[in-house]
Amino acid sequence: MDFMNQLGAYRRQQPERTQKILHWIGIPAIFISVLILLSWVSISFALRLHITFAWLVVILLLIYYYFLDVRLAAVMTVLLILLNLLCSWIAFPAPTGFSLTVFLVLLIGGCIAEYIAYVSQKPTLELPTAILQMLIAPMFLLAELIQALGFGRYFKLEEPPSTHNRPPNAKN
């Protein structure tokens, strides 16, 4: 399934304003908390180069995003680099009282928001679909933001006009 079909399915599953607001709160909160958590764990190469798991996850996510949509992935690259730098700064050098508090507040708050949105969603998603949408959710939010700012046409996010309501003699 291509990105536009997945975005359309995502939009249909969040028809109510409350669900959208809960997703706008929950998804970034959970994503940032996971990046903070992964910033606490790193791999060392030759005792000189240290790379955190957060950077590895961001790289893998961006590879996946580039397969879905190159234009959105390019914007997402800039945002995820900046976001990961912020999360690395919060998490550095190891878990502290502040970073642990930020992590827990974001994770618990985000999970509560997503749970409320999920329970109020009719019909509820099957687990494989929900997991796939969790991976793509940050890109869905970026697409929604770009369209809300009026730049959707530059990213080919505009929905094509419906052909179901056209008169039979109407031209494209």
KOLROKOL-938901 format. One record per atom (N, C-alpha, C): x, y, z. Coordinates in steps of 0.001 Angstrom, whole numbers, plus 524288, in hexadecimal, padded with zeros to 5 digits. Layout:
// KOLROKOL-938901
+-------+-------+-------+
:    xx :    yy :    zz :
+-------+-------+-------+
:     X :     Y :     Z :
...
+-------+-------+-------+
// end
This chain:
// KOLROKOL-938901
+-------+-------+-------+
:    xx :    yy :    zz :
+-------+-------+-------+
: 80354 : 7FB69 : 80000 :
: 80000 : 80000 : 80000 :
: 80381 : 804D5 : 80000 :
: 80278 : 80870 : 7FC73 :
: 805B0 : 80D24 : 7FC2A :
: 8042F : 810FF : 8007B :
: 80774 : 814F6 : 8010A :
: 806C6 : 818A6 : 8055C :
: 80193 : 81B8B : 80517 :
: 7FFF8 : 81D33 : 80073 :
: 7FB15 : 82033 : 8000D :
: 7F65B : 81CEA : 801AE :
: 7F659 : 817E7 : 80055 :
: 7F215 : 8147F : 80212 :
: 7F22D : 813D6 : 807FB :
: 7F6D6 : 81345 : 80A2C :
: 7F752 : 812C9 : 80FD9 :
: 7F5A7 : 817D2 : 8128E :
: 7F710 : 81C48 : 81046 :
: 7F578 : 82150 : 81279 :
: 7EF8B : 821E5 : 81242 :
: 7ED2E : 82044 : 80DF2 :
: 7E77B : 8206F : 80D7E :
: 7E4D3 : 81D07 : 81191 :
: 7E6EC : 81854 : 81265 :
: 7E4BC : 814D0 : 81660 :
: 7E55B : 81730 : 81BCB :
: 7E9D5 : 81995 : 81CC7 :
: 7EACF : 81C1F : 821D6 :
: 7E6E3 : 8208A : 822B8 :
: 7E5EC : 823A0 : 81EB0 :
: 7E235 : 827FA : 81F34 :
: 7DCB0 : 82602 : 8203A :
: 7DB34 : 821BD : 81DAB :
: 7D5F1 : 81F9B : 81E78 :
: 7D543 : 81D65 : 823F5 :
: 7D978 : 81B9F : 8265C :
: 7D914 : 81952 : 82B8D :
: 7D90E : 81D68 : 82FE3 :
: 7DA53 : 8223B : 82EAB :
: 7DA20 : 82673 : 83283 :
: 7D66D : 82ABD : 8309D :
: 7D164 : 82984 : 83028 :
: 7CDCC : 82D6E : 82E0D :
: 7CC73 : 831C8 : 831E7 :
: 7CCCE : 830AF : 836EB :
: 7CB35 : 83486 : 83AD3 :
: 7CFC4 : 837FB : 83C74 :
: 7CE82 : 83CC8 : 83DAC :
: 7D27A : 8409C : 83F44 :
: 7D561 : 83EE4 : 8443A :
: 7D286 : 83C90 : 847E8 :
: 7D4F2 : 83AD4 : 84CCA :
: 7D91F : 836BB : 84BBF :
: 7D7EF : 83306 : 84855 :
: 7DBC6 : 82EFD : 846FF :
: 7E09F : 83168 : 8448D :
: 7DFDF : 83523 : 8411D :
: 7E453 : 837AC : 83E8E :
: 7E7BA : 83A84 : 8428D :
: 7E53C : 83D48 : 84626 :
: 7E831 : 8401E : 84A2A :
: 7EB3F : 83C4C : 84D96 :
: 7E8BA : 837FD : 84F14 :
: 7EB68 : 83414 : 85248 :
: 7F011 : 831BD : 84F64 :
: 7EF8B : 830E6 : 84A54 :
: 7F3F1 : 82EE3 : 8473E :
: 7F842 : 832F8 : 846CB :
: 7F6CA : 837EE : 84639 :
: 7FAB6 : 83C1C : 845DE :
: 7FDC2 : 83CAE : 84AF7 :
: 7FB78 : 83B0C : 84F49 :
: 7FE30 : 83B2F : 85452 :
: 80118 : 8360D : 85542 :
: 7FE65 : 831B4 : 85486 :
: 80082 : 82C9C : 855E7 :
: 8050E : 82AC8 : 85298 :
: 804A7 : 82B50 : 84D80 :
: 808C1 : 82946 : 84A0C :
: 80DFA : 82BFF : 84AF9 :
: 80E37 : 83138 : 84AE0 :
: 8134C : 833B1 : 84BF0 :
: 8155B : 83289 : 8516D :
: 811DC : 83251 : 8554E :
: 813A0 : 83148 : 85AA8 :
: 81626 : 82BE4 : 85B0E :
: 813A7 : 827FA : 858DB :
: 815D9 : 822B0 : 85902 :
: 81ADE : 82270 : 855D9 :
: 81AE5 : 824DC : 85145 :
: 81F82 : 824B7 : 84DE3 :
: 82437 : 8273A : 85092 :
: 82367 : 82BBE : 852F9 :
: 827B0 : 82E6E : 855B1 :
: 82986 : 82B35 : 85A5C :
: 825DE : 828E8 : 85D3D :
: 82775 : 825BE : 861C4 :
: 82AA7 : 82102 : 86012 :
: 8293E : 81E96 : 85BBE :
: 82C43 : 81A1D : 859CC :
: 831B1 : 81BDE : 85814 :
: 83213 : 82068 : 8558F :
: 8373D : 82261 : 85407 :
: 83A9F : 8238C : 858D1 :
: 83841 : 8259A : 85CEF :
: 83B39 : 8268D : 861C3 :
: 83D1E : 8215F : 86403 :
: 839A9 : 81D8C : 86443 :
: 83B22 : 81866 : 86649 :
: 83F98 : 81609 : 86317 :
: 83F25 : 8163C : 85DF5 :
: 84328 : 813F6 : 85A93 :
: 84838 : 8171D : 85AA5 :
: 847F7 : 81C02 : 85C46 :
: 84CB4 : 81F37 : 85CB3 :
: 85003 : 81DA7 : 86165 :
: 84DC1 : 81AC6 : 86504 :
: 850B6 : 818FD : 8698E :
: 8541F : 81442 : 86856 :
: 85329 : 811BE : 863E3 :
: 8560D : 80D06 : 86274 :
: 85942 : 80E33 : 85D95 :
: 85E50 : 80CF6 : 85DCC :
: 861A0 : 80E0B : 8593E :
: 86545 : 80979 : 85827 :
: 86759 : 8098B : 85378 :
: 86B31 : 805B0 : 851C2 :
: 8703E : 808A5 : 850C7 :
: 8748F : 80662 : 8527F :
: 879AF : 808D2 : 851A3 :
: 87CB0 : 805B3 : 84D8D :
: 87F1D : 80880 : 849F5 :
: 88276 : 80623 : 84603 :
: 88802 : 8080D : 846EA :
: 88B8B : 80470 : 847CD :
: 8911B : 805AA : 8488D :
: 891EE : 8099E : 84CF6 :
: 88E84 : 80988 : 850C4 :
: 88ED4 : 80CF7 : 8555E :
: 88ED7 : 812C4 : 8540D :
: 88D97 : 8142A : 84F5F :
: 88D9A : 819AE : 84DD5 :
: 88846 : 81B8A : 84BDC :
: 885D7 : 81871 : 848BA :
: 880E1 : 819F9 : 8465F :
: 87C67 : 81793 : 84981 :
: 878F9 : 81AE8 : 84B62 :
: 8746E : 81922 : 84E55 :
: 86F8F : 81AAB : 84B45 :
: 86C27 : 816EC : 84A6A :
: 86730 : 8180B : 847D8 :
: 862D8 : 815C5 : 84B3A :
: 85EEB : 818F6 : 84C30 :
: 85A9A : 81729 : 84F7D :
: 856BA : 8140D : 84C38 :
: 853B0 : 810E1 : 84EEF :
: 84F9C : 80DEB : 84C4A :
: 84B91 : 8119A : 849DD :
: 84AF2 : 81634 : 84C1F :
: 8473E : 81A00 : 849F7 :
: 848C4 : 81B78 : 84466 :
: 84DD4 : 81C54 : 84379 :
: 84F93 : 81DA2 : 83E30 :
: 84EBF : 8190D : 83A80 :
: 84FA4 : 8144F : 83C56 :
: 84ECC : 80FB6 : 83907 :
: 8490D : 80F2F : 83787 :
: 84597 : 80FFF : 83B45 :
: 83FFB : 80FAD : 83A31 :
: 83E4F : 813FF : 83671 :
: 8404D : 818B9 : 83734 :
: 83EF9 : 81D0F : 833B2 :
: 840CA : 81BD8 : 82E26 :
: 84575 : 819BE : 82D98 :
: 84774 : 81865 : 82864 :
: 84400 : 8143E : 825D4 :
: 84297 : 81031 : 828BD :
: 83F3B : 80C17 : 82691 :
: 839D2 : 80E2D : 82526 :
: 837A2 : 81173 : 82887 :
: 8328A : 813CE : 82758 :
: 832CB : 81723 : 8226A :
: 836EE : 81A3B : 821F9 :
: 83767 : 81D99 : 81D5D :
: 83807 : 81A6D : 81860 :
: 83ACB : 81622 : 81899 :
: 83B31 : 812B9 : 813FA :
: 835C0 : 810E0 : 8126A :
: 832B3 : 80F2D : 8163B :
: 82D56 : 80D76 : 8152E :
: 82A0C : 811F4 : 81303 :
: 82A8F : 8168F : 81557 :
: 82795 : 81B14 : 81388 :
: 828FC : 81C8F : 80DEA :
: 82DFA : 81C1C : 80C77 :
: 82F88 : 81D5B : 80719 :
: 82D1A : 81993 : 80334 :
: 82C28 : 814C5 : 804C9 :
: 82975 : 8111D : 80158 :
: 823BD : 812A1 : 800A8 :
: 8217F : 8151C : 8049E :
: 81C01 : 8169D : 8045F :
: 81B27 : 81B96 : 80134 :
: 81E13 : 81FBD : 80265 :
: 81D5F : 824C2 : 7FFBD :
: 82252 : 82800 : 80073 :
: 824F9 : 82912 : 7FC24 :
: 82A11 : 82BB1 : 7FC58 :
: 8299A : 8314A : 7FE5C :
: 825B9 : 8342B : 7FC93 :
: 82544 : 839AD : 7FE23 :
: 82430 : 83A3F : 803FC :
: 82072 : 83741 : 805E1 :
: 81F48 : 83782 : 80B7F :
: 823DA : 83576 : 80EB7 :
: 8267B : 83179 : 80CBB :
: 82AF5 : 82F4C : 80F94 :
: 82F63 : 83344 : 80FF5 :
: 83009 : 8368B : 80BF7 :
: 83421 : 83A8F : 80C2E :
: 83303 : 83E73 : 81094 :
: 82E23 : 84015 : 8110C :
: 82CAC : 843A0 : 81553 :
: 82D27 : 840C6 : 81A8A :
: 82B83 : 83BE2 : 81A94 :
: 82BCD : 838C4 : 81F59 :
: 83173 : 83805 : 82116 :
: 83515 : 837B7 : 81D66 :
: 83A9F : 83727 : 81EB6 :
: 83C74 : 83BC3 : 821FB :
: 83B39 : 84070 : 82037 :
: 83CCB : 84523 : 8231A :
: 83A4F : 84527 : 82888 :
: 83540 : 8440B : 828C2 :
: 83283 : 8441E : 82DCB :
: 83497 : 83FF6 : 8318B :
: 83589 : 83B44 : 82F91 :
: 8375F : 83717 : 83307 :
: 83CF2 : 837F7 : 834DE :
: 84031 : 83A4D : 83198 :
: 84584 : 83B90 : 83357 :
: 8454B : 83F8D : 837C7 :
: 84234 : 843AD : 83710 :
: 841B6 : 847A5 : 83B2D :
: 83F44 : 8455F : 84021 :
: 83B30 : 84240 : 83F74 :
: 83894 : 83FDF : 843F1 :
: 83C35 : 83C1B : 846D0 :
: 83F37 : 83918 : 843E0 :
: 842CA : 83568 : 8465D :
: 84744 : 83837 : 84920 :
: 84908 : 83C8C : 846F8 :
: 84CFF : 83FAD : 849AC :
: 84ADF : 841B8 : 84EDE :
: 84603 : 84392 : 84ED0 :
: 84387 : 84567 : 8539F :
: 84301 : 840F9 : 85799 :
: 84136 : 83C71 : 855D4 :
: 84092 : 837FC : 85961 :
: 845D2 : 83618 : 85B70 :
: 849D6 : 8363A : 8582B :
: 84F14 : 834B2 : 859EC :
: 85115 : 8387E : 85E0B :
: 84FEE : 83D7F : 85D59 :
: 85185 : 84176 : 86125 :
: 84EBE : 84097 : 86661 :
: 849A9 : 83F5C : 86624 :
: 846B1 : 83E53 : 86AEF :
: 848CB : 83974 : 86DAA :
: 84A19 : 83574 : 86AAB :
: 84BAE : 8306C : 86CE3 :
: 8516B : 8302D : 86E74 :
: 8549B : 833DB : 86CB4 :
: 85A42 : 83394 : 86D8A :
: 85BB1 : 834A1 : 8732F :
: 85F7E : 8321D : 8755E :
: 8629C : 82DB6 : 8736D :
: 8603A : 82875 : 874D8 :
: 85CC0 : 8287A : 8789F :
: 85A21 : 823B8 : 87A6C :
: 854FB : 8256C : 87CD7 :
: 851B8 : 821C1 : 87E57 :
: 84CCC : 8235D : 880C6 :
: 84DB7 : 826BC : 885A5 :
: 84B62 : 82B4A : 885A0 :
: 84B8E : 82EC6 : 88A26 :
: 845F7 : 82F57 : 88C2B :
: 84557 : 831F1 : 8907A :
: 84018 : 832D2 : 89286 :
: 83CB4 : 835C6 : 88EA7 :
: 83F05 : 839BC : 88C31 :
: 83C1A : 83CDC : 88865 :
: 83A9A : 839A2 : 883A2 :
: 83E65 : 836E4 : 88151 :
: 83D43 : 833FB : 87C84 :
: 83980 : 82F75 : 87D92 :
: 839EB : 82D05 : 88218 :
: 83655 : 828CD : 88374 :
: 830CE : 82AE6 : 88434 :
: 83055 : 82F6C : 886A2 :
: 82B35 : 831DD : 8875D :
: 828C8 : 83351 : 88220 :
: 82BDB : 835BF : 87EB4 :
: 829E6 : 83728 : 8797E :
: 82829 : 83241 : 87698 :
: 82B63 : 82E32 : 876C7 :
: 82A20 : 82946 : 8742D :
: 824FA : 82709 : 8762A :
: 82468 : 826A3 : 87B4E :
: 81FB3 : 82445 : 87D8E :
: 81ACC : 8277E : 87C84 :
: 81B30 : 82C9E : 87D0E :
: 816A5 : 83000 : 87C15 :
: 814E2 : 82F84 : 87668 :
: 818A1 : 82FBC : 872C5 :
: 8173E : 82F58 : 86D3D :
: 8151A : 829F3 : 86BDF :
: 81795 : 825E4 : 86DD8 :
: 815D6 : 82096 : 86C96 :
: 81071 : 81F75 : 86ED1 :
: 80FB3 : 8208D : 873CB :
: 80AA8 : 81F69 : 87642 :
: 8065F : 822EE : 87408 :
: 80783 : 827F7 : 87386 :
: 803A4 : 82B8A : 87144 :
: 80242 : 82A22 : 86BAE :
: 8062B : 828DA : 86889 :
: 80536 : 82759 : 8631D :
: 80222 : 82252 : 862AE :
: 80365 : 81E80 : 865FB :
: 80088 : 81987 : 865E5 :
: 7FADB : 81A42 : 8678C :
: 7F9F2 : 81D8A : 86B64 :
: 7F490 : 81E9A : 86D0B :
: 7F187 : 82137 : 8689C :
: 7F3DD : 82516 : 86619 :
: 7F13E : 827C5 : 861C0 :
: 7F013 : 823F8 : 85D4F :
: 7F3D5 : 820AD : 85BF0 :
: 7F302 : 81CE7 : 857B6 :
: 7EEF9 : 818CA : 85933 :
: 7EEF4 : 81728 : 85E14 :
: 7EB1C : 8134E : 85FD3 :
: 7E593 : 81587 : 85F69 :
: 7E4DF : 81A52 : 86122 :
: 7DFB1 : 81CC7 : 860C9 :
: 7DE0C : 81D45 : 85B16 :
: 7E1A9 : 81EE3 : 857B4 :
: 7E069 : 81F5C : 85224 :
: 7DF27 : 81A07 : 84FCB :
: 7E211 : 815FF : 85153 :
: 7E142 : 810BD : 84F39 :
: 7DC05 : 80E81 : 850EF :
: 7DA9F : 80F46 : 855E5 :
: 7D5B5 : 80D31 : 857ED :
: 7D10B : 80FE6 : 8555E :
: 7D183 : 814F6 : 85459 :
: 7CD28 : 817D6 : 85206 :
: 7CCC8 : 81707 : 84C25 :
: 7D099 : 81462 : 849E6 :
: 7D0C5 : 8138B : 8443F :
: 7CD07 : 80F2E : 842BE :
: 7C9DC : 8101C : 83ED6 :
: 7C633 : 80C32 : 83CE6 :
: 7C716 : 80B74 : 8371B :
: 7C7F0 : 806E4 : 83532 :
: 7C94C : 80223 : 837F8 :
: 7CF01 : 8024D : 8399D :
: 7D05F : 7FF20 : 83D62 :
: 7D5CB : 7FF04 : 83F2B :
: 7D929 : 7FC2C : 83B2D :
: 7DE27 : 7FD7E : 83B2A :
: 7E1CC : 7FB3B : 83769 :
: 7E37F : 7F5CB : 83916 :
: 7E4DB : 7F29D : 83533 :
: 7E753 : 7ED9E : 8365D :
: 7ECED : 7EEBC : 837EF :
: 7EF3E : 7EB50 : 83B13 :
: 7F46F : 7EC3B : 83D37 :
: 7F89E : 7ED27 : 8390A :
: 7F90B : 7E9F5 : 834E0 :
: 7FD21 : 7EB08 : 830F4 :
: 7FC85 : 7F067 : 82E66 :
: 7F7B7 : 7F1F0 : 82D59 :
: 7F6C3 : 7F716 : 82B0D :
: 7F835 : 7FB5D : 82EE7 :
: 7F6EF : 7FAA1 : 833DD :
: 7F832 : 7FE83 : 837E1 :
: 7FE18 : 7FF22 : 83873 :
: 800FB : 7FACE : 8384A :
: 806AD : 7FB13 : 838C4 :
: 80906 : 7FDE8 : 83418 :
: 8072E : 7FCAA : 82F63 :
: 8091D : 7FF54 : 82AB3 :
: 807F8 : 80527 : 82AFB :
: 8034F : 8068A : 82CBD :
: 801F7 : 80C13 : 82D1B :
: 8051C : 80EDC : 8314D :
: 806C3 : 80C11 : 8356E :
: 80A15 : 80E88 : 83962 :
: 80F60 : 81002 : 8370F :
: 8116B : 80CC1 : 8338B :
: 8166C : 80DF8 : 8310E :
: 81600 : 812B0 : 82D73 :
: 8118C : 8131D : 82AD7 :
: 810D5 : 8174B : 82702 :
: 80E3C : 81C19 : 82968 :
: 80C4A : 81BB2 : 82E2A :
: 80955 : 81FF2 : 8309E :
: 80C24 : 82532 : 8308F :
: 8113B : 82583 : 831C0 :
: 813C5 : 82AA6 : 83172 :
: 8137C : 82D07 : 82BF5 :
: 813DC : 829B9 : 82800 :
: 81388 : 82BB2 : 822A7 :
: 80DED : 82D49 : 8214E :
: 80A10 : 82A74 : 8236B :
: 8049E : 82C0A : 822BD :
: 803C4 : 8317A : 82506 :
: 805C4 : 83260 : 829B8 :
: 80518 : 8377B : 82C38 :
: 807CD : 83BC4 : 8291D :
: 80C63 : 83A97 : 82706 :
: 80F1D : 83E6E : 823C2 :
: 80BE2 : 83FB0 : 81EED :
: 809AC : 83BB5 : 81C71 :
: 8066A : 83C91 : 817D1 :
: 801AB : 83FEF : 8192C :
: 7FF3C : 83EDF : 81D9D :
: 7FABE : 841FD : 81F4E :
: 7FC54 : 847A6 : 8205A :
: 800D1 : 84865 : 822D4 :
: 802BE : 84DAA : 823F3 :
: 803F0 : 8509D : 81EE7 :
: 80685 : 84E0F : 81B4C :
: 807D0 : 85086 : 81649 :
: 802DB : 85212 : 81368 :
: 7FEFA : 84EA4 : 81374 :
: 7FA16 : 84FE9 : 810CF :
: 7F732 : 85451 : 813A3 :
: 7F73E : 8544E : 818D0 :
: 7F4A1 : 85874 : 81BCC :
: 7F72D : 85DC1 : 81AD7 :
: 7FC4D : 85DCA : 819E6 :
: 7FF17 : 862AB : 818CF :
: 7FE72 : 86479 : 81329 :
: 7FBCE : 86154 : 80FFC :
: 7FAC6 : 862D3 : 80A98 :
: 7FEFB : 86145 : 806B5 :
: 80290 : 85DDD : 80848 :
: 806C2 : 85C32 : 804C7 :
: 805DC : 856BF : 80291 :
: 80138 : 854A1 : 80338 :
: 8000E : 84F50 : 80186 :
: 800E6 : 84E61 : 7FBC2 :
: 7FFDD : 8524C : 7F88E :
: 80076 : 85191 : 7F2E2 :
: 80624 : 850B8 : 7F15A :
: 809D3 : 852DE : 7F458 :
: 80F5E : 85220 : 7F328 :
: 81136 : 84CA0 : 7F481 :
: 80E42 : 84A03 : 7F7D2 :
: 80FA3 : 844B9 : 7F975 :
: 80BD6 : 840AE : 7F743 :
: 80878 : 8426A : 7F3BB :
: 80482 : 83F10 : 7F14E :
: 80102 : 83C82 : 7F568 :
: 7FF74 : 83F9E : 7F947 :
: 7FC18 : 83DB4 : 7FD73 :
: 7F661 : 83F17 : 7FC9C :
: 7F557 : 8422B : 7F8A9 :
: 7EFF2 : 843AA : 7F79E :
: 7ECF0 : 83EDD : 7F5DB :
: 7E85E : 83E2D : 7F81F :
: 7E528 : 839BF : 7F699 :
: 7E2D0 : 83ADB : 7F140 :
: 7E2E9 : 836E9 : 7EDBC :
: 7E0A4 : 837C3 : 7E897 :
: 7DAC9 : 8388F : 7E90A :
: 7D88B : 83BBD : 7E585 :
: 7D2EC : 83C9A : 7E5CE :
: 7D002 : 83778 : 7E501 :
: 7CBCB : 836DD : 7E7CE :
: 7C8BD : 83210 : 7E779 :
: 7C5EA : 831C9 : 7E243 :
: 7C617 : 82D39 : 7DFC9 :
: 7C369 : 82C84 : 7DAC8 :
: 7BDF8 : 82A4D : 7DB9B :
: 7BC9B : 828FA : 7E071 :
: 7B787 : 8269A : 7E178 :
: 7B314 : 82A85 : 7E0F7 :
: 7B3F6 : 82F72 : 7E227 :
: 7AFCE : 83355 : 7E22E :
: 7AFAE : 8369A : 7DD37 :
: 7B2E9 : 83548 : 7D96F :
: 7B304 : 83846 : 7D496 :
: 7AE92 : 836AC : 7D0FB :
: 7AC98 : 83A62 : 7CE15 :
: 7A8C4 : 838F8 : 7CA13 :
: 7AB6A : 83595 : 7C5EA :
: 7A888 : 8322A : 7C355 :
: 7AAE0 : 82E9A : 7BF86 :
: 7AD9C : 8315C : 7BB01 :
: 7ABF0 : 8360D : 7B991 :
: 7AE4B : 838C1 : 7B51C :
: 7B2AB : 83C80 : 7B6B1 :
: 7B42F : 83C98 : 7BBAC :
: 7B852 : 84022 : 7BD7F :
: 7BD9C : 83E39 : 7BB98 :
: 7C0F4 : 841FD : 7BA16 :
: 7C638 : 840AC : 7B84A :
: 7CA05 : 84137 : 7BCCC :
: 7CE4F : 83E3D : 7BC8F :
: 7D251 : 83E73 : 7C0A7 :
: 7D57B : 8433D : 7C03D :
+-------+-------+-------+
// end
